[in-house]
Amino acid sequence: DFFPKLIAPQAKVQYLKQLQPLTFSSFNQNSVKAFSSQPVSQGFSSFNQPKSSFMSIAGLRSNISKRGFATKLPRHKKITLPSLSPSMEKGGISEWVKKEGEAFLAGETIAGIETDKAVVDFELNDDGFIAKILKPTGTKDIPLGTLIAITVENEEDIAAFKDFTGEESASTPEPSKEQAPKETKVEAPAAPSKKYPRHKKLTIPSLSPSMESGSIVEWKVKEGDKYNQGEAIAGIETDKAVVDFEMTEDGYLAKILKPAGSKNLPLGDLIAITVDDAEDVAAFKDYTEESAKPQSQVQTQSQSQPSQQSNSTPSESQPPTSSSSGDRVFASPLAKNLAGQNNINLNQVQGTGPNNRIIKADIEEALSKPRAEAQPKQTVSPTLPLGDLIAITVDDAEDVAAFKDYTEESAKPQSQVQTQSQSQSQPSQQSNSTLSESQPPTSSSSGDRVFASPLAKNLAGQNNLNLNQVQGTGPNNRIIKADIEEALSKPRAEAQPKQTVSPTTKVEAPKTPAPTSTSGNYEDVPISQIRKVIAERLVLSKTTIPHFYLNTECNVDKLIQLREKLNKVSPVKISVNDIIVKACAIACMKVPEANSSWQGNTIRMNKQADISVAVQTDSGLITPIVFNADTKRLSDISKTTKELASKAKEGKLQPKEFQGGTFTVSNLGMMGISSFSAIINPGQSCILAVGRAEKKVEFDETSDNKKKPFKVVNVLNATLSCDHRTVDGAVGAKWIQEFRQLMENPELMLL
């Protein structure tokens, strides 16, 4: 009752044994009670010991400290350097927003942490006080998990950490072998995971804002090969293009987990392992994601070492902090420790802290609920494909029982042929047979019902004709008699000789693989990820953007003459399309409403003209961007356009080169197209569709020849597609006027 108020329990016992001339064995239960109820001097005198053999409480504290016994610190929390980005391994303290002794609230920023990406605010999920800062402002290259500060809940506890250095039990002497308590390790039944050398996990990166999955086109570096900083190790097919996956530092490719050709990999999916040293490559020869999963191991310590468990490695006591799909699970250190001690999977806990971060209260709530059996969750598709069979209905109640054990497998039509013997030649016998014996199936293998008239069904059954292969021409595509007769008039594919059997004999047709097409006149080609995204964005544009179109003709005689003069002195050949890009950029700056985008609640007015130029590639259409085209010279636009088009066709465009843009130009004039209307690129308000320049005869008002007051001019046709949410008809017409004026008087572009 006395010593626990002064010192730690272990120190109390060891110190009592060293007191002289006090005999430790003279203590008994009664004397301890008497001792604790009297002043210090009286208490010790009750044991008939000299008062000089003992000391005051303050002296006892001092003596214990001198003898090497550590006093117990107040309740506190250790703040370690968190992982604030997926690739972060070290960090720095940019600044301490809160100083030692200052209070902070839950969700309030206490420090700025410099990651490998940026400086990120470090917030705590509970109220408290900063008791001790162990890593001052400006500290660089701090490993993840390093102790950087101590916090306490009560302000009066701050003083106890004035001289705290981070080694809470450093001053505590190690007990002798006889006294050392044994550690107790409780391991899960599963075998411990293999220990791998230091390595990095490469996951599918997000290479465009709309990217949800990617594909591995090729691995440019093989397993075991070395790569250098900035070198591309793989080609990743995004929803836009094939992008090089470059490394930010040197290393070795130890293991490829997703081979070339792997399709539709979700973002964050593990694709490879890299190491820093060549000798570590061999350790990953048989590496799999399963072999690297941490085992549920819990290590507990005796009361003499209370801090050892909190310092254990994540593979021993902490649950995984990332989900199986590669998404990181954000949780406070206290929540991680508490989850690890109780074998709670953080992936199954819903966070209620800032930004859905898991905090201590979430773990406590999870512990209060009954633990479900550790069975893997089964993911059920939220949607079913169109045409999927979902139920069976009948007209008569007595037919319900027949479908008690019905399954799709049991209902698949069998290829059976039944013929009647010559002795049973009555015409009504075959028509009265059951559907399963003589009539073709009236539903497709996918569960869609085939609608046919009774006469058509009987006629098809008599001739062993599958209704699924007949195109109906009746009302609502219903199959009628004429459709069966037309099908019978055509040569039957691979007709099999009829087999005559008795009425009760069933003959199964030889099983053949299902054909990919009925007539073999077409081939289904799988779509690429790029083509899939193009289709989705075009549908999105036409269904959500109210298009309207404005057409104009431009006399480009002066433009052609100017181009010829410029190409005589220009270091690069200038095309008509380069001049069109320049004219569009200047017109966009003069009519900014056309250089805008619909944002839902606002309209974004762009302050620079970034012109997207449509380029056709083998994998689909892509629109690389000429940035700040209004300020570029024609020679610079020509050079940039050629470089971007070449990279697009080779699949080497970087995301920054095709993401964004404020206005698009699509030119099919070089393909002989006179005029067309283009679909607006989502995220923009307008697109200009340009046709070829054609010679045209028009009236010449300035001609002195009254007999032939005509002239031949070169006319270019252009159509502007506008988003009516951002661009009104008058605004679009104004943009067309500016564009036509620049095209017909190209010298104005020099102003």
DOVORO-181154 format. One line per 3 residues: their letters; for each residue x, y, z of C-alpha. Coordinates in steps of 0.1 Angstrom, whole numbers, plus 5000, padded with zeros to 4 digits. Example, Ala and Ser with C-alpha at 12.3 -4.5 7.8 and 13.67 -1.06 7.14 Angstrom:
# residues 2
AS> 5123/4955/5078 | 5137/4989/5071
***
This chain:
# residues 751
DFF> 5000/5000/5000 | 5030/5023/5005 | 5056/5016/4979
PKL> 5034/5016/4947 | 5028/5053/4953 | 5066/5059/4951
IAP> 5082/5035/4926 | 5076/5007/4902 | 5067/4973/4917
QAK> 5098/4956/4905 | 5121/4983/4919 | 5102/4982/4952
VQY> 5110/4946/4958 | 5146/4948/4947 | 5152/4979/4969
LKQ> 5137/4963/5000 | 5160/4934/4996 | 5190/4958/4997
LQP> 5179/4978/5027 | 5203/4974/5057 | 5200/4966/5086
LTF> 5163/4959/5078 | 5156/4922/5076 | 5133/4916/5046
SSF> 5119/4884/5061 | 5106/4904/5092 | 5078/4918/5071
NQN> 5044/4902/5076 | 5008/4912/5067 | 5001/4929/5100
SVK> 5033/4948/5102 | 5028/4961/5066 | 4993/4974/5075
AFS> 5007/4991/5106 | 5036/5004/5086 | 5014/5020/5060
SQP> 4991/5036/5086 | 5019/5055/5104 | 5042/5083/5095
VSQ> 5074/5072/5078 | 5096/5075/5109 | 5071/5058/5132
GFS> 5064/5031/5107 | 5100/5020/5104 | 5105/5022/5142
SFN> 5077/4996/5147 | 5101/4970/5133 | 5126/4979/5161
QPK> 5151/4992/5136 | 5172/5023/5140 | 5156/5054/5123
SSF> 5189/5062/5108 | 5187/5031/5086 | 5158/5046/5067
MSI> 5151/5078/5048 | 5123/5101/5038 | 5101/5096/5007
AGL> 5121/5122/4987 | 5153/5106/4998 | 5140/5072/4988
RSN> 5131/5085/4953 | 5166/5100/4949 | 5183/5068/4962
ISK> 5163/5046/4938 | 5172/5069/4909 | 5209/5067/4918
RGF> 5208/5029/4921 | 5195/5027/4885 | 5158/5021/4890
ATK> 5134/5039/4865 | 5103/5056/4878 | 5070/5049/4860
LPR> 5060/5076/4835 | 5024/5089/4834 | 5000/5075/4808
HKK> 5011/5088/4774 | 5011/5081/4737 | 5041/5076/4714
ITL> 5038/5095/4681 | 5057/5078/4653 | 5064/5090/4618
PSL> 5034/5079/4597 | 5033/5067/4561 | 5015/5095/4542
SPS> 5020/5082/4506 | 5022/5047/4491 | 5058/5051/4481
MEK> 5070/5069/4512 | 5099/5052/4531 | 5113/5082/4549
GGI> 5101/5117/4559 | 5112/5150/4574 | 5098/5174/4599
SEW> 5089/5205/4580 | 5076/5223/4610 | 5060/5217/4644
VKK> 5027/5236/4644 | 5022/5228/4680 | 5050/5234/4705
EGE> 5059/5214/4737 | 5033/5220/4763 | 5006/5232/4739
AFL> 4972/5216/4737 | 4956/5202/4705 | 4922/5190/4695
AGE> 4911/5159/4676 | 4917/5165/4638 | 4940/5195/4644
TIA> 4973/5196/4626 | 5003/5193/4650 | 5031/5192/4624
GIE> 5040/5194/4587 | 5056/5161/4574 | 5076/5162/4543
TDK> 5070/5131/4522 | 5085/5120/4489 | 5056/5139/4472
AVV> 5048/5170/4492 | 5045/5185/4527 | 5014/5169/4543
DFE> 4996/5180/4575 | 4999/5155/4603 | 4967/5153/4623
LND> 4958/5134/4655 | 4925/5118/4662 | 4923/5126/4700
DGF> 4926/5157/4722 | 4958/5161/4742 | 4990/5180/4750
IAK> 5024/5178/4733 | 5046/5166/4762 | 5079/5161/4743
ILK> 5092/5167/4708 | 5120/5142/4700 | 5126/5152/4664
PTG> 5129/5189/4660 | 5119/5210/4630 | 5142/5204/4600
TKD> 5151/5168/4608 | 5155/5149/4575 | 5153/5113/4563
IPL> 5135/5099/4593 | 5125/5062/4588 | 5088/5053/4590
GTL> 5078/5043/4625 | 5105/5064/4642 | 5094/5080/4675
IAI> 5090/5117/4670 | 5069/5130/4699 | 5051/5121/4731
TVE> 5015/5133/4739 | 4996/5131/4772 | 4959/5136/4781
NEE> 4965/5157/4812 | 4984/5189/4813 | 5000/5181/4847
DIA> 5017/5151/4832 | 5038/5172/4808 | 5066/5179/4834
AFK> 5073/5142/4838 | 5087/5141/4802 | 5110/5171/4805
DFT> 5141/5149/4802 | 5125/5121/4782 | 5148/5109/4755
GEE> 5128/5081/4739 | 5144/5053/4759 | 5117/5048/4785
SAS> 5133/5017/4800 | 5169/5023/4791 | 5178/5031/4827
TPE> 5162/4999/4841 | 5188/4973/4848 | 5183/4939/4833
PSK> 5172/4913/4859 | 5193/4883/4866 | 5186/4851/4848
EQA> 5170/4837/4880 | 5147/4867/4882 | 5141/4873/4845
PKE> 5105/4866/4836 | 5100/4843/4806 | 5084/4857/4775
TKV> 5053/4840/4763 | 5046/4838/4726 | 5012/4829/4712
EAP> 5014/4820/4675 | 4986/4813/4651 | 4983/4778/4639
AAP> 4994/4788/4604 | 5031/4787/4595 | 5049/4819/4598
SKK> 5055/4838/4565 | 5088/4836/4548 | 5112/4864/4556
YPR> 5122/4883/4525 | 5150/4908/4520 | 5143/4945/4518
HKK> 5122/4951/4487 | 5096/4973/4470 | 5062/4963/4457
LTI> 5053/4978/4423 | 5015/4982/4417 | 4995/4994/4388
PSL> 4998/5032/4389 | 4971/5057/4380 | 4983/5073/4348
SPS> 4952/5093/4339 | 4924/5109/4358 | 4897/5085/4344
MES> 4919/5054/4346 | 4903/5026/4367 | 4923/4996/4354
GSI> 4953/4989/4332 | 4970/4962/4312 | 5006/4951/4309
VEW> 5015/4955/4272 | 5052/4944/4276 | 5080/4941/4302
KVK> 5110/4960/4289 | 5132/4947/4317 | 5134/4909/4325
EGD> 5135/4893/4359 | 5170/4897/4374 | 5180/4926/4351
KYN> 5192/4959/4364 | 5174/4991/4356 | 5185/5028/4360
QGE> 5167/5058/4373 | 5143/5072/4347 | 5143/5039/4327
AIA> 5110/5024/4315 | 5106/4989/4328 | 5072/4982/4313
GIE> 5045/4995/4290 | 5011/5001/4307 | 4980/5004/4286
TDK> 4957/5030/4302 | 4923/5041/4290 | 4941/5067/4268
AVV> 4973/5052/4254 | 5002/5029/4262 | 5024/5047/4287
DFE> 5059/5039/4298 | 5062/5029/4335 | 5094/5046/4346
MTE> 5114/5040/4378 | 5125/5069/4401 | 5157/5051/4413
DGY> 5181/5024/4404 | 5174/4987/4412 | 5168/4952/4401
LAK> 5136/4936/4389 | 5133/4906/4412 | 5099/4891/4404
ILK> 5073/4897/4377 | 5038/4888/4392 | 5017/4899/4362
PAG> 5031/4888/4328 | 5029/4907/4296 | 4994/4905/4282
SKN> 4976/4907/4316 | 4944/4926/4310 | 4922/4949/4331
LPL> 4943/4949/4363 | 4927/4972/4390 | 4946/5002/4402
GDL> 4970/4992/4431 | 4972/4956/4419 | 5007/4941/4427
IAI> 5026/4935/4395 | 5063/4932/4404 | 5089/4932/4431
TVD> 5121/4952/4430 | 5153/4951/4452 | 5183/4973/4456
DAE> 5210/4946/4455 | 5215/4919/4429 | 5221/4892/4455
DVA> 5186/4896/4468 | 5170/4887/4435 | 5173/4849/4441
AFK> 5152/4851/4473 | 5121/4861/4453 | 5123/4832/4428
DYT> 5092/4815/4442 | 5076/4847/4456 | 5038/4849/4455
EES> 5013/4873/4470 | 5001/4845/4493 | 5036/4838/4506
AKP> 5041/4874/4516 | 5009/4878/4536 | 5017/4885/4573
QSQ> 5006/4857/4597 | 4985/4865/4627 | 5011/4863/4655
VQT> 5007/4879/4689 | 5037/4883/4712 | 5030/4891/4749
QSQ> 5055/4902/4775 | 5054/4898/4813 | 5046/4928/4835
SQP> 5083/4936/4839 | 5085/4947/4802 | 5052/4965/4795
SQQ> 5066/4985/4765 | 5080/4956/4745 | 5048/4947/4728
SNS> 5042/4982/4715 | 5076/4981/4699 | 5071/4948/4681
TPS> 5072/4947/4643 | 5040/4950/4623 | 5043/4914/4612
ESQ> 5041/4902/4648 | 5015/4923/4664 | 4999/4947/4640
PPT> 4972/4939/4615 | 4978/4946/4578 | 4974/4983/4569
SSS> 4966/4977/4533 | 4937/4959/4517 | 4940/4929/4494
SGD> 4934/4952/4464 | 4963/4973/4473 | 4944/5003/4488
RVF> 4960/5015/4519 | 4939/5014/4551 | 4944/5046/4572
ASP> 4944/5041/4610 | 4959/5058/4640 | 4989/5041/4657
LAK> 4968/5034/4688 | 4941/5018/4667 | 4967/4996/4649
NLA> 4982/4984/4682 | 4947/4977/4697 | 4937/4958/4665
GQN> 4969/4938/4666 | 4965/4928/4702 | 4930/4915/4695
NIN> 4937/4901/4660 | 4912/4925/4643 | 4915/4929/4605
LNQ> 4915/4966/4598 | 4900/4960/4564 | 4867/4950/4581
VQG> 4865/4981/4603 | 4847/5013/4593 | 4866/5044/4602
TGP> 4849/5074/4617 | 4879/5097/4622 | 4890/5125/4598
NNR> 4889/5113/4562 | 4874/5080/4574 | 4906/5072/4594
IIK> 4902/5043/4618 | 4906/5055/4654 | 4906/5038/4688
ADI> 4868/5041/4692 | 4862/5022/4660 | 4883/4993/4672
EEA> 4866/4993/4706 | 4832/4992/4688 | 4843/4963/4666
LSK> 4854/4944/4697 | 4820/4950/4714 | 4803/4932/4685
PRA> 4802/4894/4682 | 4831/4882/4660 | 4819/4866/4628
EAQ> 4835/4834/4616 | 4866/4840/4597 | 4853/4831/4563
PKQ> 4863/4849/4531 | 4837/4873/4520 | 4819/4864/4488
TVS> 4815/4892/4465 | 4781/4892/4447 | 4778/4911/4415
PTL> 4754/4940/4420 | 4740/4937/4385 | 4730/4908/4362
PLG> 4736/4907/4324 | 4706/4915/4303 | 4688/4883/4293
DLI> 4700/4864/4323 | 4674/4838/4334 | 4660/4849/4368
AIT> 4627/4830/4373 | 4602/4806/4358 | 4565/4812/4355
VDD> 4536/4789/4344 | 4500/4794/4335 | 4485/4767/4356
AED> 4489/4762/4394 | 4493/4724/4390 | 4524/4729/4370
VAA> 4543/4746/4398 | 4554/4714/4415 | 4571/4702/4384
FKD> 4597/4730/4388 | 4607/4723/4424 | 4642/4710/4414
YTE> 4644/4731/4382 | 4679/4744/4372 | 4692/4759/4341
ESA> 4714/4728/4335 | 4683/4705/4337 | 4664/4727/4312
KPQ> 4691/4727/4284 | 4676/4713/4252 | 4689/4679/4242
SQV> 4696/4671/4205 | 4671/4642/4202 | 4654/4629/4172
QTQ> 4623/4606/4173 | 4606/4592/4143 | 4575/4571/4139
SQS> 4573/4536/4125 | 4554/4530/4093 | 4527/4511/4112
QSQ> 4519/4544/4131 | 4514/4566/4101 | 4485/4587/4114
PSQ> 4493/4624/4108 | 4478/4634/4141 | 4502/4612/4162
QSN> 4532/4633/4156 | 4514/4666/4162 | 4502/4653/4196
STL> 4536/4644/4209 | 4552/4663/4237 | 4574/4693/4231
SES> 4604/4675/4246 | 4602/4647/4220 | 4593/4663/4187
QPP> 4591/4701/4189 | 4620/4724/4189 | 4628/4744/4220
TSS> 4609/4776/4224 | 4636/4793/4245 | 4672/4801/4238
SSG> 4700/4787/4258 | 4704/4820/4275 | 4669/4819/4288
DRV> 4653/4843/4263 | 4620/4830/4251 | 4616/4824/4213
FAS> 4582/4836/4201 | 4566/4815/4173 | 4531/4807/4162
PLA> 4518/4772/4169 | 4518/4763/4132 | 4554/4775/4129
KNL> 4564/4753/4159 | 4547/4722/4145 | 4563/4728/4110
AGQ> 4597/4733/4126 | 4593/4702/4147 | 4584/4680/4118
NNL> 4616/4691/4100 | 4639/4691/4130 | 4645/4729/4126
NLN> 4659/4748/4156 | 4638/4780/4161 | 4668/4798/4176
QVQ> 4683/4798/4141 | 4652/4814/4124 | 4647/4851/4121
GTG> 4611/4861/4127 | 4592/4885/4105 | 4559/4886/4122
PNN> 4546/4911/4147 | 4573/4919/4174 | 4597/4896/4154
RII> 4574/4866/4160 | 4583/4835/4139 | 4555/4826/4116
KAD> 4549/4798/4090 | 4565/4818/4062 | 4598/4821/4082
IEE> 4600/4783/4086 | 4593/4777/4049 | 4620/4802/4039
ALS> 4644/4785/4063 | 4636/4751/4048 | 4642/4764/4013
KPR> 4678/4772/4022 | 4704/4745/4021 | 4708/4730/4056
AEA> 4743/4733/4071 | 4760/4699/4075 | 4728/4679/4072
QPK> 4731/4646/4091 | 4714/4615/4077 | 4681/4607/4095
QTV> 4681/4577/4117 | 4650/4555/4119 | 4643/4543/4153
SPT> 4614/4530/4173 | 4590/4555/4190 | 4605/4549/4224
TKV> 4642/4551/4214 | 4661/4583/4219 | 4691/4590/4197
EAP> 4715/4618/4208 | 4732/4638/4181 | 4770/4639/4182
KTP> 4782/4667/4204 | 4799/4696/4185 | 4814/4728/4199
APT> 4791/4758/4197 | 4799/4779/4166 | 4811/4814/4171
STS> 4788/4826/4143 | 4758/4812/4125 | 4771/4816/4089
GNY> 4808/4821/4095 | 4807/4854/4077 | 4820/4875/4105
EDV> 4845/4875/4134 | 4841/4890/4169 | 4872/4910/4177
PIS> 4879/4918/4214 | 4881/4955/4221 | 4911/4971/4237
QIR> 4909/4991/4268 | 4915/5023/4248 | 4887/5015/4224
KVI> 4864/5007/4253 | 4870/5041/4269 | 4866/5059/4236
AER> 4832/5043/4232 | 4822/5052/4268 | 4832/5088/4264
LVL> 4815/5092/4230 | 4783/5078/4244 | 4787/5101/4274
SKT> 4792/5131/4251 | 4762/5125/4229 | 4738/5116/4257
TIP> 4747/5143/4282 | 4760/5173/4261 | 4733/5192/4240
HFY> 4751/5196/4207 | 4743/5222/4180 | 4763/5229/4149
LNT> 4774/5259/4129 | 4788/5257/4094 | 4809/5281/4075
ECN> 4830/5284/4043 | 4864/5302/4043 | 4882/5316/4012
VDK> 4917/5303/4018 | 4935/5318/3987 | 4955/5342/4008
LIQ> 4963/5315/4033 | 4977/5291/4006 | 4998/5319/3992
LRE> 5012/5328/4026 | 5019/5292/4034 | 5040/5289/4002
KLN> 5060/5319/4011 | 5066/5307/4047 | 5077/5273/4036
KVS> 5105/5288/4016 | 5122/5302/4047 | 5108/5281/4076
PVK> 5131/5254/4091 | 5100/5231/4093 | 5073/5226/4067
ISV> 5041/5244/4078 | 5008/5227/4069 | 4973/5242/4065
NDI> 4964/5224/4097 | 4991/5243/4117 | 4975/5276/4106
IVK> 4941/5263/4115 | 4953/5254/4150 | 4968/5290/4154
ACA> 4935/5306/4141 | 4914/5285/4165 | 4936/5295/4195
IAC> 4934/5332/4187 | 4896/5330/4182 | 4893/5312/4215
MKV> 4911/5341/4233 | 4888/5366/4216 | 4856/5347/4224
PEA> 4865/5330/4258 | 4830/5315/4261 | 4840/5290/4235
NSS> 4871/5282/4254 | 4852/5270/4285 | 4838/5239/4301
WQG> 4807/5229/4320 | 4814/5221/4357 | 4779/5213/4369
NTI> 4774/5243/4392 | 4799/5266/4374 | 4813/5273/4340
RMN> 4851/5273/4339 | 4866/5300/4317 | 4901/5290/4306
KQA> 4927/5317/4304 | 4949/5299/4279 | 4942/5282/4246
DIS> 4954/5246/4248 | 4943/5231/4214 | 4938/5193/4212
VAV> 4945/5179/4178 | 4928/5146/4169 | 4952/5119/4157
QTD> 4941/5085/4145 | 4962/5056/4157 | 4960/5018/4153
SGL> 4943/5015/4187 | 4919/5044/4183 | 4916/5081/4183
ITP> 4937/5103/4207 | 4940/5140/4211 | 4975/5153/4220
IVF> 4976/5189/4231 | 4994/5220/4217 | 4997/5241/4249
NAD> 4994/5279/4247 | 4989/5277/4210 | 4978/5313/4208
TKR> 5013/5325/4218 | 5033/5300/4197 | 5048/5307/4163
LSD> 5036/5287/4133 | 5070/5269/4131 | 5067/5259/4168
ISK> 5031/5246/4163 | 5042/5226/4133 | 5071/5211/4151
TTK> 5051/5203/4182 | 5022/5188/4162 | 5045/5165/4142
ELA> 5062/5153/4174 | 5030/5146/4192 | 5014/5128/4162
SKA> 5045/5106/4158 | 5045/5097/4196 | 5008/5090/4195
KEG> 5011/5065/4166 | 5040/5048/4184 | 5021/5047/4217
KLQ> 5047/5068/4235 | 5026/5097/4246 | 5029/5107/4283
PKE> 4997/5114/4302 | 5004/5151/4305 | 5006/5153/4267
FQG> 4970/5143/4261 | 4951/5150/4293 | 4932/5183/4294
GTF> 4929/5207/4265 | 4904/5235/4261 | 4894/5232/4224
TVS> 4897/5204/4198 | 4904/5204/4161 | 4896/5174/4140
NLG> 4908/5176/4104 | 4897/5150/4078 | 4905/5172/4048
MMG> 4936/5153/4039 | 4914/5122/4035 | 4892/5138/4009
ISS> 4862/5146/4033 | 4844/5178/4022 | 4826/5184/4055
FSA> 4814/5166/4086 | 4802/5171/4122 | 4824/5161/4151
IIN> 4814/5149/4187 | 4825/5172/4215 | 4853/5160/4237
PGQ> 4839/5158/4273 | 4855/5185/4294 | 4854/5210/4266
SCI> 4827/5232/4250 | 4836/5231/4213 | 4852/5211/4185
LAV> 4859/5223/4150 | 4855/5197/4122 | 4876/5208/4091
GRA> 4871/5194/4056 | 4893/5198/4025 | 4899/5229/4005
EKK> 4879/5227/3972 | 4879/5250/3941 | 4846/5268/3937
VEF> 4833/5293/3912 | 4818/5325/3927 | 4807/5359/3915
DET> 4835/5385/3914 | 4821/5419/3922 | 4854/5436/3914
SDN> 4858/5421/3879 | 4858/5445/3849 | 4849/5417/3826
KKK> 4811/5419/3823 | 4810/5388/3801 | 4827/5366/3827
PFK> 4822/5383/3861 | 4833/5351/3879 | 4864/5337/3895
VVN> 4877/5304/3909 | 4886/5304/3946 | 4897/5278/3971
VLN> 4871/5273/3998 | 4875/5253/4030 | 4844/5240/4048
ATL> 4844/5240/4087 | 4817/5230/4111 | 4817/5240/4148
SCD> 4800/5217/4173 | 4790/5236/4205 | 4778/5226/4239
HRT> 4746/5246/4243 | 4750/5247/4281 | 4780/5270/4278
VDG> 4778/5284/4243 | 4747/5301/4229 | 4740/5303/4191
AVG> 4751/5340/4190 | 4784/5332/4208 | 4791/5304/4185
AKW> 4784/5326/4155 | 4808/5352/4169 | 4836/5326/4172
IQE> 4829/5315/4136 | 4833/5351/4124 | 4866/5355/4142
FRQ> 4879/5322/4128 | 4868/5330/4092 | 4884/5364/4093
LME> 4917/5350/4105 | 4916/5322/4078 | 4908/5347/4050
NPE> 4933/5373/4062 | 4961/5352/4078 | 4983/5383/4082
LML> 4960/5393/4111 | 4976/5364/4131 | 5008/5384/4133
L> 4991/5412/4153
***
